[in-house]
Amino acid sequence: MSWFRHLSSKTRRFTSLSRFSTSTSPVHHAGLGPTKAHEKPRVVVLGSGWAGCRLMKGLDPKIYDIVCVSPRNHMVFTPLLASTCVGTLEFRTVAEPIARIQPAISREPGSFFFLANCTAIDALHHVVQCESVTEGTQTIDPWKFTIAYDKLVIALGAQPTTFGIHGVYEHAIFLREVYHAQEIRRKLLLNLMMSDVPGIEEEEKRRLLHCVVVGGGPTGVEFSGELSDFIVRDVRERYSHVKDYIHVTLIEANEILSSFDVRLRQYATNQLTKSGVRLVRGIVKDVEEKKIILNDGTEVPYGLLVWSTGVGPSAFIQSLDFPKSPGGRIGTDEWLRVPTVEDIFSIGDCSGFVESTGKQPLPALAQVAERQGKYLAILLNKIGKENGGRANSAKDFDFGEQFVYKHLGSMASIGSYKALVDLRQSKEAKGLSLAGFVSWFIWRSAYLTRVISWRNRFYVAINWATTFVFGRDISRI
């Protein structure tokens, strides 16, 4: 309820400053009305992922009031999320509060964070419609409100792709949020303890302890590597009665880590196989409660099913009446503006260049989103300094340099203190490729420096050291 108290205190200040508006408007809801002449222009950011948070971090609160609308009050450091599933890291190490990323949100009278979802965008009147997020049955009813904006940034990310396969949402667990990692950890440890109960048949024991990962991208491979390490170093020592029953299967329709150099892919295949991960090439046809069915009719029983087959645009993004890029994402021009509407920008996994720009589609990667957020923060600060921050005031503004993305390379951990580092700028380009322990050290060092706050860097380093000395935490909380 801390967010509600925060919202309540802000609301009192809101009322005293007459920022809330219930006057006649295109949408009849209470909320933040248009900014007045003596107030700073308002940037509304939808989403709290890599793109949105990097944008908010770079925005100058002396120029703008910043309002963030998101169903979560933190950013997730996704590269280390797989490590939390098996206790290598604790969950708080990968969650960075929005108020730490941009302190103005909790300090400035005109800046706010709202725990809510955006339900509609009125581009003509510069208004977004929102609905508060509530959980459980003992909470207040969702509250609908509106926010007027001078500049709007859509950074809502993407949702996992299921390719329309029946049963995925009902029975599989994704790996994109902290609560996904918590669910995986609880399920994994529950299955370990249940399989040790007297009277469980061997066939059922093997099913409970069969962990299936669908998707051979970096997330799927890293989770498989973490899981194999957990089995080798912790399960076999602390669950000796069932150590011979637990197995990991990674299912991929094509090659694992298809964006990596072919030599690195082969190294990863050999290392995962050596670690006990069974690699299966196939396409999932159907997902049932206790088994999945492949397109060749093979049935694969499972106790834990993790789905990691990439991402695509959400239903809300698809419903917006904006130009679209190939694949259904919001289309943008070279300056990350949404064409045909004023003062709306889109960054991160929910956006892509429209075909008329002639630019190649950008991959749905954290480094792309982060770079876009940084670029747009600089651009908006420039616009604000030159008196273009108000709604409809930047029509003739010279936006300057276009956004250009330069790929810095890819990394993936594969378990057993080994990782892959591919520093090529594209699949066709030549560049440095490394694999093994040195790569694993580079992987850990790079991500430790990329963790946003010194607080979380300290947490990550301590967790890594604790796990190395004492093993992983296997408490089911």
Disulfide bonds with the S-S distance in Angstrom:
none
